[in-house]
């Protein structure tokens, strides 16, 4: 994605990732987790970050938080501009002020995020004391307020994580994330560990709190239904690269990249009687040995000889709709499928 991909004004731009490359250097070889990633998020927007397991979504999120494990992780190049400042140039002490205070992250398994031997009020209060100039009593009062905000009675603030259900644990995690009113909320598969009915409740809560706190959100998921319900814009990621970026309505009504089309076609249609689901042929490439040219070309029905030779740039096929497939972009420009 080039600078032209942004439809936000500079005043409205909160996060601007430029040419980010992250690798994991191991004894077995180099894992190309994120390759020349470009992404932009405006203030108040929710961006859906979609892709298969191993596409590089979580690595991107950890890169934003400066939590890439090193070794083996290495940020090879790029910039992560947040509120006009490059996070990659900040010291660790400066990043500790950013994490939780300005950027908060919700992980997919709440049990790994919570301390099992610490009451939930103290875990929320700990975050508040780190980023706000308040004492013990005030931080605990604010912790109780946050629990009530996410639908948990104040009387339960001195309970331990094991005394809560999975959905309520995730509500506690959301309370911790929002305790210091961050400008950016990163949610990494926040409902994966929950059953379907609880998923809907947690997602509705996140939507409401996002509006209430006027925060931007980067929602990492593989569920296109969740994206349709929550997000404003969508970035489709494949093998460490964003292959399509568009407004939600444009992407759902007119997907362009063959991979995006494959994802939509693989979603079951309740109105059709089929014995087998549609699938994308082949498998995700080995991140240690990515194909030449477009990483998707071995699985693509539109691939040409050129697709195997050079990596396609992001081109604007329609207003604010970018795709890294010249074949599909050309069809769109000609008014074809």
LINGIUR-V273055 format. One record per pair of residues at least 6 apart in sequence whose C-alpha atoms are under 6 Angstrom apart, sorted by the first residue. I is the first residue (numbers start at 1). J is the second residue. D is the distance in Angstrom with one decimal. If there is no record, write none. Layout:
BEGIN
i-><I | I>
j-><J | J>
d-><D | D>
END
This chain:
BEGIN
i-><1 | 1 | 12 | 12 | 13 | 13 | 14 | 14 | 14 | 14 | 14 | 15 | 15 | 15 | 15 | 16 | 16 | 16 | 17 | 17 | 17 | 17 | 18 | 18 | 18 | 19 | 19 | 19 | 19 | 20 | 20 | 20 | 20 | 21 | 21 | 21 | 21 | 21 | 21 | 22 | 22 | 22 | 22 | 22 | 23 | 23 | 23 | 23 | 23 | 24 | 24 | 24 | 24 | 25 | 30 | 31 | 31 | 32 | 33 | 33 | 34 | 34 | 35 | 35 | 37 | 43 | 44 | 44 | 44 | 45 | 46 | 46 | 46 | 46 | 46 | 47 | 47 | 47 | 47 | 48 | 48 | 48 | 48 | 49 | 49 | 49 | 50 | 50 | 50 | 50 | 51 | 51 | 51 | 55 | 55 | 55 | 56 | 62 | 80 | 80 | 101 | 101 | 101 | 102 | 102 | 103 | 103 | 103 | 104 | 104 | 105 | 105 | 105 | 106 | 107 | 107 | 108 | 108 | 108 | 110 | 110 | 116 | 119 | 119 | 119 | 120 | 120 | 121 | 121 | 121 | 124 | 124 | 125 | 125 | 125 | 144 | 146 | 148 | 150 | 167 | 183 | 184 | 184 | 184 | 185 | 186 | 186 | 187 | 188 | 189 | 189 | 191 | 232 | 233 | 233 | 233 | 234 | 234 | 234 | 235 | 235 | 236 | 236 | 236 | 237 | 243 | 243 | 244 | 244 | 245 | 245 | 246 | 246 | 255 | 256 | 262 | 266 | 266 | 281 | 282 | 292 | 293 | 293 | 293 | 293 | 293 | 294 | 294 | 297 | 312 | 313 | 314 | 314 | 314 | 315 | 315 | 316 | 317>
j-><38 | 314 | 42 | 43 | 42 | 43 | 41 | 42 | 43 | 82 | 83 | 40 | 41 | 81 | 82 | 39 | 40 | 81 | 38 | 39 | 79 | 80 | 38 | 78 | 79 | 36 | 37 | 38 | 78 | 36 | 37 | 77 | 78 | 34 | 35 | 36 | 75 | 76 | 77 | 33 | 34 | 74 | 75 | 76 | 31 | 32 | 33 | 73 | 74 | 30 | 31 | 72 | 73 | 72 | 288 | 287 | 288 | 287 | 56 | 240 | 56 | 240 | 240 | 241 | 241 | 216 | 214 | 215 | 216 | 216 | 216 | 217 | 218 | 231 | 232 | 218 | 231 | 233 | 234 | 219 | 227 | 231 | 234 | 219 | 220 | 235 | 221 | 222 | 236 | 237 | 222 | 236 | 237 | 238 | 239 | 240 | 240 | 68 | 86 | 87 | 131 | 180 | 182 | 182 | 183 | 182 | 184 | 185 | 177 | 185 | 185 | 186 | 187 | 187 | 188 | 190 | 188 | 189 | 190 | 169 | 170 | 161 | 158 | 159 | 160 | 157 | 160 | 143 | 157 | 158 | 143 | 176 | 139 | 140 | 143 | 154 | 175 | 154 | 171 | 198 | 215 | 215 | 216 | 217 | 217 | 217 | 218 | 219 | 220 | 220 | 221 | 199 | 248 | 246 | 247 | 248 | 245 | 246 | 248 | 244 | 245 | 242 | 243 | 244 | 243 | 323 | 324 | 322 | 323 | 321 | 322 | 320 | 321 | 261 | 328 | 280 | 278 | 279 | 299 | 299 | 308 | 307 | 308 | 309 | 310 | 311 | 307 | 311 | 303 | 324 | 324 | 322 | 323 | 324 | 322 | 323 | 322 | 329>
d-><5.1 | 5.1 | 5.5 | 5.5 | 4.4 | 6.0 | 5.9 | 5.1 | 5.4 | 5.8 | 5.3 | 5.6 | 5.1 | 5.7 | 4.7 | 6.0 | 4.6 | 4.9 | 5.2 | 5.0 | 5.8 | 4.6 | 4.7 | 5.4 | 5.1 | 4.0 | 4.9 | 5.4 | 4.6 | 4.8 | 4.8 | 5.6 | 4.0 | 5.1 | 4.6 | 5.1 | 6.0 | 5.4 | 5.3 | 5.8 | 4.9 | 5.7 | 4.4 | 5.7 | 5.5 | 4.9 | 5.4 | 5.7 | 5.3 | 5.7 | 4.9 | 5.0 | 4.3 | 5.1 | 5.5 | 5.2 | 4.5 | 5.3 | 5.2 | 5.3 | 5.6 | 4.0 | 5.2 | 5.7 | 5.7 | 5.6 | 5.9 | 5.3 | 4.4 | 5.0 | 5.7 | 4.6 | 5.8 | 4.9 | 5.3 | 5.0 | 5.5 | 4.9 | 5.5 | 4.9 | 5.7 | 5.6 | 4.5 | 5.8 | 4.7 | 5.1 | 5.4 | 5.2 | 4.9 | 5.9 | 5.5 | 5.9 | 5.0 | 5.2 | 4.7 | 5.3 | 5.0 | 5.5 | 5.2 | 5.6 | 5.7 | 5.4 | 5.5 | 4.2 | 5.3 | 5.3 | 4.8 | 5.9 | 5.2 | 5.0 | 5.8 | 4.6 | 5.7 | 4.7 | 5.1 | 5.9 | 5.6 | 4.9 | 4.3 | 5.9 | 5.3 | 5.8 | 5.1 | 5.3 | 4.5 | 5.9 | 5.9 | 5.5 | 5.0 | 5.9 | 5.4 | 5.0 | 4.9 | 5.3 | 5.4 | 5.4 | 5.6 | 6.0 | 5.9 | 5.9 | 4.9 | 5.7 | 4.8 | 5.6 | 4.7 | 5.7 | 4.8 | 4.9 | 4.8 | 5.5 | 5.1 | 5.3 | 5.6 | 5.8 | 4.3 | 4.8 | 5.7 | 5.6 | 5.7 | 5.8 | 4.4 | 5.6 | 5.8 | 5.2 | 5.8 | 5.7 | 5.1 | 5.6 | 4.4 | 6.0 | 5.2 | 5.9 | 4.4 | 5.8 | 5.9 | 5.7 | 4.8 | 5.5 | 5.7 | 5.7 | 5.6 | 5.6 | 4.4 | 4.6 | 4.0 | 4.3 | 5.6 | 4.9 | 5.5 | 5.4 | 5.3 | 5.9 | 5.2 | 4.2 | 5.4 | 5.6 | 4.4 | 5.3>
END
